[in-house]
């Protein structure tokens, strides 16, 4: 799984292993929101070992 930023600043997660013809899911409107979601996922993992949903 990879994350990419689009031209508008939105962050997307790939569904496929290749970036040649990626299938993308939008995960955040901008980098700040992505980093906040990443922090939440890390805190959840630290607290109980669950990976979160990012």
C-alpha positions, 0 to 999 in steps of 0.5 A, a space after each residue: 500500500 502506498 500513499 500519494 498526494 494529488 495536484 489539489 493536495 488531497 492524499 490517496 491510498 493505492 489499492 494495487 501494488 503498482 503505481 503504473 495503473 493505480 486504483 486510488 481511494 481518497 483518505 484525506 483532503 490535505 496533508 495536515 488531515 492525513 498526518 492527523 489521521 496517521 497520528 490517531 492510527 499510531 496512538 490506537 496501535 500504541 494503546 491496544 495493538 490495533 492497526 487503525 483504519 488509515 
